[in-house]
Amino acid sequence: MPLQQVVGVIEKRQTLPILSNVLIRLADNRLEFTGTDLEVQLVTHSVTESGEDGEITVPARKLLDICRLLPEGSAVNVECRQDKITVHSGRSRFSLSTLPADNYPAFDVSAPEAELNLNSRLLKKAMEKTLFAMALQDVRYYLNGLLIDLDGQLLRTVASDGHRLALYEEVLEDADFAPRQVIVPRKGILELYRLLNDQDETITLQLASNNISVLMGELSFSAKLIEGRFPDFRRVMPKDITKVITLDREAFKAALTRVSVLTAEKIKGVSLEVKDGLMLLQSQNPEHEEAEEEFEVSLLGEGLAVGFNTTYLLDALNNVDSEQAILSFTDAGNSCLIEDPQNQKYKFIVMPMKL
């Protein structure tokens, strides 16, 4: 339902009352719905059998609730008079307040400087593998979003909150793109992820100086970009790896989940010690309660002892698709690189913590 797609971007509480409304335009039997919060905008279209051309804004969620609660397949007739619209369907009649379309704020979309056609499922997967690592209201504003990095035939998505970093890269065989990076804000990313489907459909990505647009059939998504430069993710990648642990992903996840029950509530810290083919996980909390678990792993290199946030480790493991996972360390031990042994497209880095 076009209206339902647009309402997702409209906040319930707005500083400007008109932003709680959906802009409805009718021209040549083509019905257009627009919703925005000035950071993200959605526009979608549908065809109507008849009607007089014009435009108006209507309370978005109220109109959606009315349409959703009507019997399925009901014919809906809408009449607009002065500052009200009347919705008729069968024996039901609803009257809603309106605001003039002239007062609806324009979303500043500049002309696209680059355009790329790609697979909807591919972009959704690239976002899914990284978006969980975005920062939330960090003073380093450039971390409160997802980096989309285009370079030749490579599409990369990168997210970091300063404590961890998730990277996914995909080769676009038919592309040859000039190097370009954009940072899409958190809300825009979550909304775009919701809209993308898992089908092999072609979508169009348009990049401009201050915004990104994605065209998906009858639906058009636009979002303002975050100004600023994303940290160089290549410098974070561990070099000179000396210790490599290969383990059963599900067994590690289960052990982490059990041990995390007795971690300190705020830091969720667990100590990880590996030697002689065994990994020992330990946790404790301010009440002096303790948990430990031991299981077999494959270790290449010397043993190690380090502490991590269990949530960060679990987030990474949930995005590894293989039965095993690889954890790599350097002698400095300042970060852990987590990889999927059967898919080198995905990399996750988590910084250690003192316990």
C-alpha positions, 0 to 999 in steps of 0.5 A, a space after each residue: 500500500 503506497 500510503 503505508 510505505 510513506 507513513 514509515 518516515 513520518 514522526 508522530 510528534 513534529 515541531 511543525 504540525 504539517 510534517 505529521 501530514 502526508 502530501 497528496 497530489 492528483 494529476 492525470 489519474 496518477 496519485 502521488 503520496 509524499 512524506 518527510 521529516 526534512 531528513 528523509 523523504 519518501 514519494 510513491 505513486 499509484 493509479 486512480 480511476 477518476 478524480 479532479 487534479 489538485 493537492 492537499 496535506 492530510 494527517 498521515 497516520 489517521 488516514 492510514 488507520 482509516 484505510 487499514 480498518 476498512 473491509 478489504 477490497 472496499 472502494 474509497 471515495 475522497 472529497 476535499 472541501 476547504 480545510 477538510 477532506 471526507 472519506 466515504 466507503 460503504 456506510 462509513 464516513 470520516 472527516 479529517 482536517 487538512 493543511 494547504 499543500 503550499 505550506 508543505 516544506 520542500 525537501 532539498 534534493 540537488 541534481 545527481 552527480 553520479 548514478 548506479 544501477 544495482 541489485 536490491 538484494 545485494 544492497 540490502 545484504 551489504 547494509 544488513 551486515 554492517 548497520 548494527 555497528 552504527 553509533 547512536 547519538 555520538 558526538 562524532 557525528 560522522 559515526 551516526 550513519 553508514 558509509 557507502 564507499 564506491 571504488 571502481 567495481 567495489 561497493 563497500 558498506 562500513 559502520 563503526 561506533 568507535 569500539 567496533 567496526 563492520 565492513 562488507 564489500 561486494 564486487 559489481 562486475 558491470 560497474 566502473 565507478 569513480 571513487 566516492 564516499 557518502 555517509 547516510 544518517 542512521 534513520 535514513 539507513 534504517 528506513 531504506 533497509 525496511 523498504 528494500 526487498 530480497 528480490 533480484 530487482 534492479 534499483 537506481 542509486 543516485 548520489 548528489 553533493 548533499 543527498 542520496 536517492 534510491 529509485 525502486 519502481 514506483 517508490 522514491 527514497 531520498 535522505 540528506 547526507 552527513 557532512 564530514 569524513 569517515 575515519 579511514 577503515 583501512 588503518 584499523 585493519 590488523 596487520 602482521 597477524 600472529 595468532 589465529 583461532 578457528 572455532 565452532 560459531 554456534 558453540 562460541 555463541 552459546 557459551 558467550 550467551 551463557 557466560 554473559 548472564 553474570 556480566 556487569 550490566 553496563 560493560 557486559 565484559 567477558 575475559 577470553 583466555 586461549 592456550 593448549 587448544 582450549 578457550 576459557 570464558 569467564 565473567 563476574 559482576 559487582 555482586 561477586 557472582 562468577 561464570 566460566 565455560 571452556 571449550 575446544 578451539 584450533 589455535 595457530 600461534 601462541 596463547 593469549 588472554 584478552 577481554 571483550 564486550 559480549 554484545 559486540 562479539 555476538 553481533 559479529 558472530 550473528 553475521 557470520 554465515 558459516 559453521 565456523 568463525 576465525 578470530 585473528 590477533 596481532 602481538 600488540 593485541 589491540 583488536 580482534 578481527 572476526 571473519 567468515 572462513 568461507 566468505 571474505 566479503 565480511 569483516 568485523 573488528 572489535 576493540 578489547 576492554 580492560 576488566 
